[in-house]
Amino acid sequence: MKEVIIATGTLGGGGAERVFLNIGNEMSARGIKVRVLVTGSRSVESYPLDANIIVDVIRSKKKNKVLKIIDKFNQFRKYLKEHEKSTVISFFPDVSAYCVLASLGMEIRNIVSERNDPNIIPRKKYMKIIRNMAFRFADSCVFQTQDAKDYFPKIVRKKGVIINNPINSDKMPKINAINNRDTIILAVGRIVPQKNFLMLIKAWELIEKRYPEYVLHIYGDKTYRNGVFTEEIQNYIVDHGLINRVYLMGFSSDIYRVMNNAMVYVSSSDFEGMSNTMLEAMAMGVPTIATDCPIGGAKTVIKNGENGILTPVGNEKKMADAIVHVLESADERKKLSYAARKVRVDMSIQKICDEWIKLL
């Protein structure tokens, strides 16, 4: 088996990072030689890597933006020459562009992957152009949903494949019975506008007096743009008298334990690829409510009313109604909990890794 290089900007706490590190760890456990190439300035490692995975770093010290791009391109080309005949899997638009363009003329197989709504991310037009060019020249393109694949032109769709996010249930604890959980409504994700936690808080505000025993816990990295959005949300919590009803908990390295104690999980995103935390909550048997947001990840997994509940994007009233529906019925919570757990089989790390290995 040829060497696999997973190229990324960061090893931080995002959903894409969790996907490729889970896949990388599984490949390494199967005896495949895996390297992780980190190209961004953040050095934090939020998820554990298999001991046999080698981490390489490409960074530029140039201050000028143009010189930095040229420097990084040259570093990529030198690195890829040293690892010719490898397969490179890249997960972010700028990283994919560097990998594909810097390896032109080399015996390198490039697999690029779209992890968000390509209509929105990246937000800058020139980055969209660079991403679309990289996808045209790549050998294979991996998408999370059919909607994401359909965004791209025919030349990209022809070499595109849809692969769901993996669930590593071997790492999960024994599931708590739904009636043994704490009275916690849980949400997980970076504190960024995309996740629309403010809408969720407003939805909870509509009904929270009916459920004095319940609290809303939001877990996730609070440092985006130096915490400016965290401050906005925290100010709303204080100004609206919710200080003992809503808590911003920060990042957790043991999110399965958190989920195992939650009564309800809510994903309030305005757009999303396929939410890892939504899948993990379902796999942990947490009754799950999610916005039916583009680019179709939630509706791919959730059959409304059967294994979860879908609500319209940005609609706090409908979100509040869904939370009430779940909190009011122990039978409904039990039904959703048991049905949701089936994602463990459909999206097991073993099954999803097999699909990635087919591309190598």
N, C-alpha and C positions, 0 to 999 in steps of 0.2 A: 504494500500500500504506500502510495506517495505521501510526502510530507504535506500537512495541512497548516496553513498560516491563517489565523483569524485576525483581521485588521480592524482596529477600532480607535476611536478618539480617546476613550476613557474606560477604566474598569470601575466606574462609580456605580451608584445605586439605581440606575434606570432599568426600564423593562427590557430594552434591547440587549443591554449588558447581561441581564439574567439569562436571556435566551441563549446567546452565543457561548456563555460560560458553561451553562448546562450541557449544551451540545458538545463543546470542547472537552469537558470532563468525561462525558460518556464515550467520545471517540478515543480519548486517551486510555480509558479503562479497557477498551477493546484492543489495545495494542497499537493504535495509530499514533504516529509521531505528530504532536500538535505544538505549534508555537503561537503565542499571542503577540501581535505587534501593536503597541500603543503609540499614538501619534499626537495626543493632546497634552496640555500643560498640567492637567490635574493628575496627581499621583495616587489618589486614594483608591484602595481596593476594598469594595464593599462585599464581595462574594468570594468564597474560597476557591482556589484553583487546585486541580490534581497536581500532586508533587512532581509528576513527570513532564508537566507543561512548562516550556521555557518562555519567559516574557522578554521581549525585545522592545527597545524604545527608539523612536525617531522624533527628535525635537530640533527646532531651529532657534538660535539665539539672535537672529537678525531682528532689528527693530523695524526697518522699513517693510511694509506689507508685501510689496512686489518682490523684494529680495528674499523675504521669508518664504514665499511660494516657490521661487526658483530653487532656494536652498533645500526645501523639503522635497521637491520633485527630484533633485539630484540624489538626495539621500535615499529616497524610495527606489530609484533606478539602481543604485549601487547595491542596496539590500536585496532587491529581487534578483539581480544577477548572481548574487551569492547563493540564492535559493531557487535557481532555475529548476524546472520540472515539478515545482510544487503546485498545489491548488490553493489559491487565495480566496478566502471568504470575507467580504467586507460588508459592513452594516450601516454606514452613515454616508450621506451624499458626497461630502468632500473627501472622505477617506476612499470611497469607491472610485472617485475620479482620479486620485493619485495612483491607486493600484492599477487601474485599467490603462491609463495613459502612460505611466512610467514603465509598464511592462510590454509596450508595443515592440514587436520584433523578437520577443523572448518566448521560450517554451514554458509559459505560465498559463494555467487555467484560472480564469477569473469568474467567481460566482458573486454576484451582488444581490443585496436583499433590501427591499422596501419595508420599513418598520412602522410607518405612520400613514396619514392621509396625504398622498402625493399632490393633491390639489392645494394643500395648505403649507405643508412642510417640504422643503425649506421655504421660508417666507420671502427671501430675496430672489428676485427674478433671475439674476445672473447665476445663482446657485441652482435653480431649477434647470437652467440651460445646461450647466455643467453636469448635473445629475442625469439628465436625459441623454446626453452624449455618452456618458460612461455606461449607461444601460444598453445603448445601441452597440457598443463595442465589446461588451461582456460576453462570456461564453454561455452563461445561464443566469436567469433572474428569478429570485424567489420572492413570492408575495404571500401575505397572510390571508387575503380574501380575494374573491373574484372581482369585487368592485375595485380594489387596488390595481389588479392586473389590467382591468378594462380601461384604466386611465391612460395607459401607454399606447403608442402606435403599434401597428401590426408587426413590425420588425422586432419589437421587444416582446410582444405577447407570444410570438411563435417560439421563443426560447424560454418562456416563462413557465413556472410551476408553482402551485399553491401548496405550502407546507404550514400546518398549524404550529402554534407554540407548544413546547413540550411541558409535561407535568412529571416531576420526579417524585412519585408517591413514596418511593423507598426512604426518602428523607423526611417524610411527614410523620408526626406522632399518631398514636391511636386516637381516633376521632371521639371527642366528647359527645355524649348523647345530647340532643338539642335541648332537653328540659333541664340539663345540668349546667347550662352556660350562664354567664353573667348578663345582666341587662344592659348590654352595650350594642349600639349601632356603630358599625365600623366602616371607615373609608380609608384607602391607602393610595398614596401617590405623591409625587413631588408637588410642592406648593407652587403651582404655576397656573396661569389663566386657563390653559387647556382643560385642566381637571375640573374647573368650575365648582370648587368647594363652597364658594359663596352662595351659589344657587342651592346646594345641599343644605347649608346652614339656614337659609331662608325657608326652605321646605320644612326643616325640623322646627323652626320657630313657629310655624303655623299650627303645629300639633303638640309641641313639647309639654304644654301644661296638662294635657290629657294623660301623660305617661311620666309622672314625677320620679319613678324608679329607674327610668332609662337615661343614659347619657350618650352623646355622640363623640366618638374618638376618631381623630384624623391623624394617621401616621404617614410620615414622609419627610424627605429632605426639605428643610426650611431655608436653605441658603441661596436659592436661585435669585440672581440679581441682588445679591447682598440682603436677601430677605425682605425686599420691598413688598412683595405680594403677601408674605406672611404677616407683615405689619398691618397691611390693609385689612386682612381677615381678622387679626387679633383686635384691631380697633372696632370692627363691627361687633365682635363678640362682647366687648366691654360696653360699647354704646347702647347695645340692645339688651343688656341685662342677662346675657347668656353665659356668664363667666363660670358658673357651676353646672352648666348643661352641655357645653361644647369645649373640647380640649384638643389643642394641637400638640401631638405627642412626640413629634420628631421622628427620625429614622430609627427603625428597629432591625437588628440583625437576626432576630428570632420571630419573624412574622407569623410562622405557623403556630407558635404558642399563642400569639395574639388572636389569630383567627379561631383557634380552638376554644376560645372563651367568649367569642362574639355571638350574639343572637341573630343579627342581620348584617349583611354586607351590602354597601351601596357604591356603585360607580356612577359618577355624575358628569363624566367628560362631555365636552362639546364635540370632540373628534378623537379618534383613537385607532390604532392599528388593531391589535388584539390584546386586550389588557391581561397581563400575566397575573396580576393580583386578583382579578375577577375569576380567572380559571382556577387559581389556587384556593380561593375562597370556596368555590363550588366543589373542588376536590376535597376540601376539608368539611364539606357538609354544611356550609353556612348558607341559609336562605339568601338568595342574591337578587338585588334589584339593579338594573343598569339602564342608562340612557341608550336608546336605539340610534347611536351616533354613527356618522361616517368614520371609517371607511368599511363598516359592516362587520367588525369583529364580534360585537355582542350578539347580533342576530344570527351570526354563523353558529354560535354555540347554544344560545338560549332559545328554547321553544316557549313562547310566552304563555305563562300560566301552568306550564308543565314542570320545567326544571329551573325556572326563574321568572322574573317579571321585567318587561321592557317598558320604558316610559319615554315620552318625547323629549328631545334635547331642549334644555333651558327652561322647562316647564316645572316650576316649583310646586304648583298645585297638584299636578299629576304625580310628581314624585312623593309629595306628602300623602296623597291618597294610597299610593302603593305601599308606603311604610305602614300606614294604618292597617291596610289589608293584611299584612304579614303579622303585625303585632297583635291584632285582635284574635287570631286563630292559631291555637297550638297545633291543630290538625294540619293547617295549611303550612306551617313552618316545618312540620315533620315530613309532609309530602315533598316539599321543595328540597329539603335537605337530602333525602334519600335519592331523589331523581338526579340531583346535581352531581352526586358522587360518581356517576357513570363516566364523566369526562376523564377519570383516572385511566380507564381502559382505552377510550377513543384517542387520547392525546398523551399516552405514556411516553416517557423519554426514550424507551427502547424502540417503540414504533416510529416516532418522529426522527430519531437518529438514523434509523434504517433508510428513511426517505432522503435525508441529507447525504448519506454515504453513496446512494445511487448516483448522485450528481458528480461525485469526485472523479 
